[in-house]
Amino acid sequence: MTEQLFERRLSRRSMLRSGLFLGAGLALAPSIVSCATPTGRPGPTTVSLGLNRALNTLDNKLLQYDAALTVQRAVRQALTEIDANLKPRLVLADQFRLVEPTRWYVRLRQGIRYSDMSPVRVEDVATALSMYSQVDGSFVATFFPEWPTVEKIDDTSFWLTTNRPIPVLDYLMSNILITPAAANKPEDLSDGVGTGPFTVTQADRGSGIYTLTRNENYWAPKANVESVRVRFMPDESSRVVALRSGELDVIDSITPDSTDQIEGLSGVAVQQADGVRLNQLFYNFRKPPNHPLADPRVRRALTYAINGKALVDDVLQGSVTASQGVIPLSLAGAIETGSYVYDPDRAKAELKQLGQSALKVKIIWESGEFAADTDIMESVVQMLSAVGVNATLQQFEPGGDIAKWRQGRAGDWDILGNGFPSPTGLALTIMQGMYAGTAKKEETRDTYHGYLFPEITAIITQASEEVDPARRDALLADAQRRIWATCPCLWSFVPKATLGRRTRIDGIRLRPTNSYALAAVTLNGAQ
């Protein structure tokens, strides 16, 4: 289900922040109403989480937005995980080492069991890889240059083998959550058993409500809290009110306005960490050759219309960093390739020279894709209007059909507001997912919005096989410069990971991936 928002007005809050946004006379559509959920304060042994996006799955074959990691990995775990320093750490495996360029030795941790006390088997790992590989449109699949195969050695050890070297496979396998083979499917799973510190005792996929209970059979130190209540609350003001009242303990992905509201309040704290997510206004690369946006000169000319400084300072209030490249600079292997320049006169002149003075574009996004998304989109419309571009907006409700639009299977669009995380902390991973499209991937619409440049893909693929880190980084740097030259985005930025919490909650170590270990959370007794 979508909400059509043609000719929307800047919110009063955004207009007051900056005199740089021109044009008025538009009408705001109603805000999306949050789902009805149970109310009341959580009990003394329960933590209540309010998520800004619907948690429709408890594994990540299709869905892995940042905050979902916290809940998904409290139920299911992988052989490895990425820690707060963005390095791989062993979880279900106690050995994971490269023994040949195309072969890794892996051994399962001794005595590892699921919450129903059944043992984790080598076959579960093999089945998990098979299930992930069969999912069309899989977010995780974009990270793997190829799928490794499992060769069993004995009941607890096996080889992971590839045709070509994948020297960062220990990073990549942190995305493969393990489930008993008989219960795994090539689709998202909303219930079932896992090896994590919590079990699922209630799951309502439609409303995004889950109850997790401490796994008393957990193989590692048990979680500190007895239960966790997860609620989907898309309306940010409702989440802030619920946090202030004590109805929620933790809320994620909050805007600077909300941060200002709760900072300094008794019983409430704000935590931040530098992020590794790239939020972008990405062009549709599935346009026919004669379409204006198929011309990189038009794409570049449009970027000059966007006042990134005003968006960062006035709308986002310094809570993000404007991109200086095609991926976040905090990632290992990232380089600065250029900055977005605000020059509306140049935008007008170049569009006129290219015969595009009356250009029309349609911008789509899903509500909650990133903090202050609506304010950003409304501001961008005004900036484009100031250079003669007629921009319209279409906002999709969470759980709607935007996935089909993104894959080119539904309506047409020109620019997508989207966020792309880097759950491994590596430049290589996000570049593999966003910019290494192939003709084969495009057959199933698994490229990133049609971005397909064979020469760039070849360089990224070569980097993915390079064992020498210095040589790998040199290849990635070359690819990043080439990507920047194609002008894939109208504008992009890197947000900080931000959450609000009640001070009765301790033990949250917020990671750059906007997630934290739920088992480490403690309750200090204060309400």
C-alpha positions as CSV (number, residue, x, y, z in Angstrom):
1,M,0.0,0.0,0.0
2,T,1.4,3.4,-0.9
3,E,0.6,7.0,-0.1
4,Q,0.7,9.3,-3.1
5,L,2.1,12.7,-2.1
6,F,2.1,15.1,-5.0
7,E,3.1,18.7,-4.4
8,R,3.8,18.4,-0.7
9,R,4.6,21.5,1.4
10,L,7.6,21.9,3.6
11,S,6.8,21.3,7.2
12,R,6.6,24.4,9.3
13,R,9.6,23.1,11.3
14,S,11.7,22.7,8.2
15,M,10.7,26.1,6.8
16,L,11.7,27.8,10.1
17,R,15.1,26.2,10.1
18,S,16.3,27.5,6.7
19,G,15.5,30.4,4.5
20,L,17.2,28.6,1.6
21,F,14.2,26.4,0.7
22,L,12.0,28.2,-1.8
23,G,8.4,27.8,-2.8
24,A,5.2,27.3,-0.9
25,G,1.5,26.6,-1.4
26,L,1.7,22.9,-1.0
27,A,-0.3,20.7,1.3
28,L,1.0,18.1,3.8
29,A,-0.7,14.7,3.8
30,P,-1.7,13.0,7.0
31,S,1.1,11.2,8.9
32,I,1.0,7.5,9.1
33,V,-0.7,6.2,12.3
34,S,1.2,3.7,14.4
35,C,-0.2,0.3,14.8
36,A,-2.3,-0.5,17.9
37,T,-0.2,-2.3,20.4
38,P,-0.4,-3.3,24.1
39,T,0.2,-0.4,26.4
40,G,1.5,0.0,29.9
41,R,4.9,0.0,31.5
42,P,7.1,-3.0,31.1
43,G,7.5,-5.1,34.3
44,P,10.6,-5.1,36.4
45,T,12.2,-8.0,34.5
46,T,11.1,-7.0,31.0
47,V,12.7,-4.6,28.5
48,S,10.4,-3.0,25.9
49,L,11.8,-1.9,22.5
50,G,10.0,0.4,20.1
51,L,11.2,0.1,16.5
52,N,10.7,2.6,13.8
53,R,10.3,0.0,11.1
54,A,8.2,-3.2,11.1
55,L,10.1,-6.3,12.1
56,N,8.5,-8.7,9.7
57,T,11.1,-11.5,10.2
58,L,13.4,-13.0,12.7
59,D,16.0,-13.9,10.2
60,N,17.6,-11.7,7.5
61,K,17.3,-13.4,4.1
62,L,15.4,-10.4,2.8
63,L,15.2,-7.9,5.6
64,Q,18.2,-6.6,7.5
65,Y,17.7,-2.9,8.4
66,D,20.1,-1.8,11.1
67,A,18.0,-2.0,14.2
68,A,16.6,-5.4,13.3
69,L,20.0,-6.9,13.9
70,T,19.6,-6.5,17.7
71,V,16.4,-8.6,17.8
72,Q,17.3,-11.1,15.0
73,R,20.6,-12.0,16.6
74,A,19.1,-12.4,20.0
75,V,17.2,-15.4,18.6
76,R,19.5,-16.7,15.8
77,Q,23.2,-16.6,15.5
78,A,25.9,-17.1,12.9
79,L,29.3,-18.7,12.9
80,T,30.8,-15.3,13.4
81,E,29.7,-11.8,14.3
82,I,31.0,-8.3,13.7
83,D,32.0,-6.6,17.0
84,A,32.0,-3.0,18.1
85,N,35.4,-2.5,16.5
86,L,34.0,-3.9,13.2
87,K,36.1,-7.0,13.4
88,P,34.9,-10.6,13.1
89,R,34.5,-12.5,16.3
90,L,33.8,-16.3,16.7
91,V,30.3,-17.2,17.9
92,L,28.9,-20.7,16.9
93,A,32.4,-21.6,15.6
94,D,35.5,-21.8,17.8
95,Q,37.8,-22.1,14.7
96,F,37.4,-20.3,11.4
97,R,40.7,-20.0,9.5
98,L,41.9,-19.7,6.0
99,V,44.1,-22.7,5.1
100,E,44.3,-22.3,1.3
101,P,43.3,-19.4,-1.0
102,T,39.9,-21.1,-1.6
103,R,39.4,-23.2,1.5
104,W,38.6,-22.4,5.1
105,Y,38.6,-24.7,8.0
106,V,35.6,-24.3,10.4
107,R,34.9,-26.1,13.6
108,L,31.6,-25.7,15.5
109,R,31.9,-24.8,19.2
110,Q,31.7,-27.9,21.4
111,G,28.3,-28.6,22.9
112,I,26.5,-25.9,21.0
113,R,22.7,-26.4,21.0
114,Y,19.5,-24.8,20.0
115,S,17.0,-23.6,22.5
116,D,15.1,-26.9,22.2
117,M,18.4,-28.7,23.2
118,S,18.9,-30.2,19.7
119,P,22.6,-30.0,18.6
120,V,23.8,-27.6,15.9
121,R,25.0,-29.8,13.0
122,V,27.3,-29.2,10.0
123,E,24.2,-30.0,7.9
124,D,22.5,-26.9,9.3
125,V,25.2,-24.7,8.0
126,A,25.0,-26.2,4.6
127,T,21.2,-25.9,4.5
128,A,21.4,-22.3,5.6
129,L,23.7,-21.4,2.7
130,S,21.4,-23.2,0.3
131,M,18.3,-21.4,1.6
132,Y,20.0,-17.9,1.4
133,S,21.1,-18.6,-2.1
134,Q,17.6,-19.5,-3.3
135,V,16.0,-16.2,-2.3
136,D,15.3,-13.7,-5.1
137,G,16.0,-10.2,-4.1
138,S,18.1,-11.2,-1.1
139,F,19.9,-8.4,0.7
140,V,22.6,-10.8,2.0
141,A,23.2,-12.5,-1.3
142,T,24.5,-9.2,-2.8
143,F,27.6,-9.4,-0.5
144,F,28.8,-12.8,-1.7
145,P,30.8,-13.0,-4.9
146,E,29.8,-16.7,-4.9
147,W,28.3,-19.1,-2.5
148,P,30.7,-21.3,-0.6
149,T,30.0,-25.0,-0.4
150,V,30.2,-27.1,2.8
151,E,32.4,-30.3,2.8
152,K,31.8,-32.2,6.1
153,I,34.9,-33.6,7.8
154,D,33.2,-34.9,11.0
155,D,30.3,-34.1,13.2
156,T,31.6,-30.7,14.2
157,S,34.1,-29.6,11.6
158,F,34.0,-28.9,7.9
159,W,35.6,-27.1,5.0
160,L,34.1,-24.0,3.4
161,T,35.2,-24.1,-0.2
162,T,34.9,-21.5,-3.1
163,N,36.0,-21.6,-6.7
164,R,37.8,-18.2,-6.3
165,P,39.4,-16.7,-3.3
166,I,37.2,-14.9,-0.9
167,P,39.6,-13.6,1.7
168,V,36.9,-11.9,3.8
169,L,34.6,-14.9,4.1
170,D,34.8,-14.8,7.9
171,Y,33.3,-11.4,7.7
172,L,30.6,-12.4,5.2
173,M,29.5,-15.5,7.2
174,S,28.4,-13.3,10.0
175,N,25.3,-12.6,7.9
176,I,24.3,-16.3,7.6
177,L,22.0,-17.1,10.6
178,I,21.8,-20.8,11.4
179,T,18.6,-22.6,11.9
180,P,17.9,-26.4,12.1
181,A,18.0,-27.8,8.6
182,A,14.5,-29.3,8.8
183,A,12.9,-26.0,9.7
184,N,14.8,-23.8,7.3
185,K,13.2,-22.4,4.2
186,P,14.2,-20.1,1.3
187,E,12.2,-17.3,2.8
188,D,12.1,-15.1,5.9
189,L,11.4,-16.9,9.2
190,S,9.3,-15.2,11.8
191,D,9.4,-17.9,14.5
192,G,11.3,-21.2,15.2
193,V,14.2,-22.1,17.3
194,G,17.7,-20.7,17.3
195,T,20.9,-20.7,19.3
196,G,20.6,-17.2,20.7
197,P,20.1,-15.9,24.3
198,F,16.3,-15.5,23.7
199,T,13.5,-17.6,22.4
200,V,10.3,-16.5,20.6
201,T,7.2,-16.9,22.7
202,Q,4.9,-14.6,20.7
203,A,5.2,-13.5,17.1
204,D,2.7,-11.4,15.1
205,R,4.4,-10.6,11.8
206,G,1.6,-8.4,10.6
207,S,1.7,-6.0,13.5
208,G,5.4,-6.3,14.2
209,I,4.9,-7.4,17.8
210,Y,7.2,-10.0,19.3
211,T,7.8,-11.3,22.8
212,L,11.2,-12.9,23.5
213,T,11.9,-15.0,26.6
214,R,15.3,-15.8,28.1
215,N,16.7,-19.0,26.7
216,E,17.4,-21.0,29.9
217,N,19.4,-23.5,27.8
218,Y,21.7,-20.9,26.3
219,W,25.2,-22.2,25.7
220,A,26.9,-19.0,26.8
221,P,26.2,-16.8,29.9
222,K,22.4,-16.3,30.2
223,A,20.8,-13.0,29.4
224,N,20.3,-10.6,32.3
225,V,16.7,-9.8,31.6
226,E,13.8,-12.4,31.6
227,S,11.9,-11.1,28.6
228,V,11.9,-8.5,25.8
229,R,8.8,-7.0,24.2
230,V,9.3,-5.7,20.7
231,R,6.8,-3.2,19.2
232,F,6.5,-1.5,15.8
233,M,5.8,2.2,16.3
234,P,6.3,4.1,13.0
235,D,5.2,7.5,14.4
236,E,8.3,9.0,16.0
237,S,6.4,11.4,18.2
238,S,4.4,8.4,19.7
239,R,7.7,6.6,20.4
240,V,9.1,9.6,22.1
241,V,6.0,10.0,24.3
242,A,6.1,6.3,25.1
243,L,9.8,6.6,26.1
244,R,9.2,9.6,28.3
245,S,6.3,7.9,30.0
246,G,8.2,4.7,30.6
247,E,6.0,2.6,28.3
248,L,9.1,1.9,26.2
249,D,12.6,1.4,27.4
250,V,14.5,1.9,24.1
251,I,13.7,3.7,20.8
252,D,16.0,3.7,17.8
253,S,16.8,5.9,14.8
254,I,15.5,9.1,16.3
255,T,15.7,12.5,14.7
256,P,17.6,15.5,16.1
257,D,14.3,17.1,17.2
258,S,13.5,14.0,19.2
259,T,17.0,14.0,20.6
260,D,16.6,17.6,21.8
261,Q,13.3,16.7,23.4
262,I,14.6,13.9,25.6
263,E,18.2,14.9,26.3
264,G,18.5,16.2,29.8
265,L,15.2,14.7,30.9
266,S,15.2,12.8,34.2
267,G,15.3,9.0,33.7
268,V,16.2,9.2,30.0
269,A,19.5,9.1,28.1
270,V,20.7,9.3,24.5
271,Q,23.5,7.2,23.0
272,Q,25.2,7.7,19.7
273,A,27.9,5.9,17.6
274,D,29.5,6.8,14.3
275,G,27.5,4.9,11.6
276,V,28.4,2.7,8.7
277,R,25.2,3.2,6.8
278,L,24.9,5.1,3.5
279,N,21.7,7.0,3.1
280,Q,21.1,8.1,-0.5
281,L,18.9,9.6,-3.1
282,F,19.8,7.0,-5.7
283,Y,19.0,7.3,-9.4
284,N,17.0,4.6,-11.3
285,F,19.5,3.0,-13.6
286,R,16.9,1.0,-15.4
287,K,15.9,3.9,-17.6
288,P,16.1,3.5,-21.4
289,P,19.1,5.0,-23.2
290,N,17.1,8.0,-24.5
291,H,15.8,8.9,-21.0
292,P,17.3,12.1,-19.5
293,L,18.5,10.3,-16.4
294,A,20.4,7.8,-18.5
295,D,22.8,10.7,-19.2
296,P,25.4,11.1,-16.4
297,R,25.6,14.8,-17.3
298,V,22.0,15.3,-16.4
299,R,22.4,13.3,-13.2
300,R,25.4,15.5,-12.2
301,A,23.6,18.7,-13.1
302,L,20.8,17.8,-10.8
303,T,23.2,17.4,-7.9
304,Y,24.1,21.1,-8.0
305,A,20.5,21.9,-7.0
306,I,20.8,20.2,-3.6
307,N,21.9,22.4,-0.7
308,G,23.5,19.6,1.3
309,K,24.9,22.0,4.0
310,A,21.3,23.3,4.7
311,L,20.0,19.7,4.9
312,V,22.8,18.7,7.3
313,D,22.8,21.8,9.5
314,D,19.1,22.9,9.4
315,V,17.1,19.7,8.8
316,L,19.3,17.1,10.3
317,Q,21.0,19.5,12.8
318,G,24.4,18.1,12.4
319,S,23.4,14.5,13.2
320,V,24.9,13.2,9.9
321,T,27.9,13.7,7.7
322,A,27.6,14.7,4.1
323,S,29.2,12.0,1.9
324,Q,32.6,12.6,0.4
325,G,32.5,9.5,-1.6
326,V,30.4,6.7,-2.8
327,I,30.5,4.8,0.6
328,P,31.0,5.9,4.2
329,L,34.6,6.9,4.9
330,S,34.5,5.0,8.2
331,L,34.7,1.7,6.3
332,A,37.9,-0.2,5.9
333,G,39.1,0.5,2.3
334,A,37.0,3.6,1.7
335,I,38.5,6.8,0.1
336,E,37.3,10.3,-0.5
337,T,36.3,10.7,-4.2
338,G,34.5,14.1,-4.1
339,S,31.9,16.2,-2.4
340,Y,28.5,17.3,-3.5
341,V,28.6,21.0,-4.6
342,Y,25.6,23.4,-4.2
343,D,25.4,25.7,-7.2
344,P,21.8,26.2,-8.4
345,D,22.9,28.6,-11.2
346,R,25.2,25.9,-12.6
347,A,22.3,23.4,-12.3
348,K,20.0,25.6,-14.3
349,A,22.6,26.4,-16.9
350,E,23.7,22.8,-17.4
351,L,20.2,21.5,-17.6
352,K,19.3,24.2,-20.2
353,Q,22.4,23.3,-22.2
354,L,21.3,19.6,-22.1
355,G,17.8,20.5,-23.2
356,Q,16.3,19.5,-19.8
357,S,14.9,22.9,-18.5
358,A,11.5,21.4,-17.9
359,L,12.6,18.1,-16.5
360,K,10.1,16.0,-14.3
361,V,11.2,13.5,-11.7
362,K,9.4,11.2,-9.3
363,I,11.0,10.5,-5.9
364,I,9.9,7.4,-3.9
365,W,10.8,6.1,-0.5
366,E,9.4,4.1,2.4
367,S,8.5,5.9,5.6
368,G,11.1,5.4,8.3
369,E,13.9,4.5,5.8
370,F,16.0,7.1,7.7
371,A,15.4,9.7,10.3
372,A,13.7,12.9,9.2
373,D,13.0,11.3,5.8
374,T,9.9,13.3,5.1
375,D,11.5,16.6,5.9
376,I,14.5,15.7,3.6
377,M,12.2,14.8,0.7
378,E,10.1,17.9,1.0
379,S,13.2,20.0,1.1
380,V,14.7,18.3,-1.9
381,V,11.5,19.0,-3.9
382,Q,11.8,22.7,-3.1
383,M,15.4,22.8,-4.1
384,L,14.7,21.0,-7.4
385,S,11.8,23.4,-8.0
386,A,14.1,26.3,-7.6
387,V,16.1,25.2,-10.7
388,G,13.0,24.5,-12.8
389,V,12.7,20.7,-12.1
390,N,9.2,19.5,-11.3
391,A,9.6,16.8,-8.6
392,T,6.8,14.8,-7.1
393,L,6.9,12.4,-4.1
394,Q,5.4,9.0,-3.5
395,Q,5.8,7.7,0.1
396,F,5.3,4.0,0.8
397,E,4.0,2.7,4.1
398,P,6.1,0.2,5.9
399,G,5.2,-3.3,4.8
400,G,3.9,-2.0,1.5
401,D,4.9,-2.9,-2.1
402,I,8.0,-0.7,-2.5
403,A,10.2,-3.8,-3.1
404,K,8.4,-4.4,-6.4
405,W,8.9,-0.8,-7.4
406,R,12.6,-0.9,-6.5
407,Q,13.0,-4.1,-8.7
408,G,11.2,-2.5,-11.6
409,R,8.3,-4.8,-11.3
410,A,5.7,-2.2,-10.5
411,G,5.4,1.6,-11.2
412,D,8.1,3.8,-12.7
413,W,10.3,6.2,-10.6
414,D,13.4,8.3,-11.0
415,I,15.0,8.7,-7.6
416,L,14.8,6.4,-4.6
417,G,15.4,7.5,-1.0
418,N,17.1,4.5,0.5
419,G,19.7,3.4,3.1
420,F,22.3,0.7,2.6
421,P,24.1,-0.7,5.7
422,S,27.5,-2.2,5.8
423,P,27.1,-5.0,8.4
424,T,30.7,-6.1,8.0
425,G,32.4,-2.7,8.3
426,L,34.2,-3.3,5.0
427,A,34.2,-1.1,1.9
428,L,34.3,-4.3,-0.2
429,T,31.0,-5.6,1.2
430,I,28.9,-2.5,0.5
431,M,30.5,-2.0,-2.9
432,Q,29.7,-5.6,-3.7
433,G,26.1,-5.0,-2.8
434,M,25.5,-1.7,-4.4
435,Y,27.9,-1.4,-7.4
436,A,28.9,-4.9,-8.6
437,G,25.9,-5.6,-10.7
438,T,26.0,-8.2,-13.5
439,A,23.7,-9.1,-16.4
440,K,22.8,-12.3,-14.6
441,K,21.8,-10.5,-11.4
442,E,19.7,-8.1,-13.4
443,E,17.7,-11.0,-15.0
444,T,16.2,-11.5,-11.5
445,R,16.3,-7.8,-10.6
446,D,19.0,-8.4,-8.0
447,T,21.3,-5.5,-9.1
448,Y,21.0,-2.4,-7.0
449,H,18.3,-0.5,-8.9
450,G,19.8,-1.4,-12.3
451,Y,23.3,-0.2,-11.5
452,L,25.3,-2.2,-14.0
453,F,28.8,-1.1,-15.2
454,P,30.8,-4.3,-16.2
455,E,34.2,-2.6,-15.9
456,I,33.4,-1.5,-12.4
457,T,32.1,-4.9,-11.5
458,A,35.2,-6.5,-12.8
459,I,37.4,-4.4,-10.6
460,I,35.3,-5.0,-7.5
461,T,35.3,-8.8,-8.3
462,Q,39.1,-8.7,-8.6
463,A,39.3,-6.9,-5.2
464,S,37.1,-9.5,-3.6
465,E,39.6,-12.2,-4.6
466,E,42.7,-10.4,-3.7
467,V,44.5,-11.8,-0.7
468,D,47.0,-9.0,-0.3
469,P,45.2,-6.2,1.7
470,A,47.2,-3.3,0.1
471,R,46.5,-4.5,-3.4
472,R,42.8,-5.0,-2.5
473,D,42.5,-1.5,-1.2
474,A,44.2,-0.1,-4.4
475,L,41.6,-1.9,-6.5
476,L,38.8,-0.7,-4.3
477,A,40.1,2.9,-4.6
478,D,40.1,2.6,-8.4
479,A,36.6,1.3,-8.4
480,Q,35.3,4.1,-6.1
481,R,36.7,6.8,-8.4
482,R,35.0,5.2,-11.3
483,I,31.7,4.9,-9.5
484,W,31.8,8.6,-8.5
485,A,32.3,9.5,-12.2
486,T,29.0,7.7,-13.0
487,C,27.1,9.9,-10.5
488,P,24.9,7.3,-8.9
489,C,23.2,9.6,-6.4
490,L,21.5,12.9,-6.3
491,W,22.8,13.3,-2.8
492,S,23.9,11.1,0.1
493,F,24.9,11.2,3.7
494,V,26.1,9.0,6.6
495,P,24.0,9.2,9.8
496,K,25.1,8.6,13.3
497,A,23.5,5.6,15.0
498,T,21.3,7.1,17.7
499,L,18.9,5.7,20.3
500,G,17.1,6.9,23.3
501,R,16.7,4.8,26.5
502,R,15.4,4.8,30.0
503,T,18.2,5.0,32.5
504,R,16.8,1.9,34.2
505,I,18.4,0.2,31.3
506,D,22.2,-0.4,31.3
507,G,24.6,-2.5,29.4
508,I,23.9,-1.1,25.9
509,R,27.0,-0.8,23.9
510,L,25.8,0.7,20.6
511,R,27.7,-0.5,17.6
512,P,28.4,1.4,14.4
513,T,25.9,-1.0,12.8
514,N,23.1,0.6,15.0
515,S,22.8,-2.6,17.0
516,Y,23.8,-4.0,20.3
517,A,23.9,-7.3,22.2
518,L,20.5,-7.8,23.8
519,A,21.9,-10.4,26.2
520,A,24.2,-7.8,27.8
521,V,21.3,-5.4,28.7
522,T,20.7,-5.1,32.4
523,L,17.9,-3.5,34.6
524,N,19.0,-1.4,37.5
525,G,15.6,-1.5,39.2
526,A,14.7,2.2,38.8
527,Q,11.6,3.2,36.9
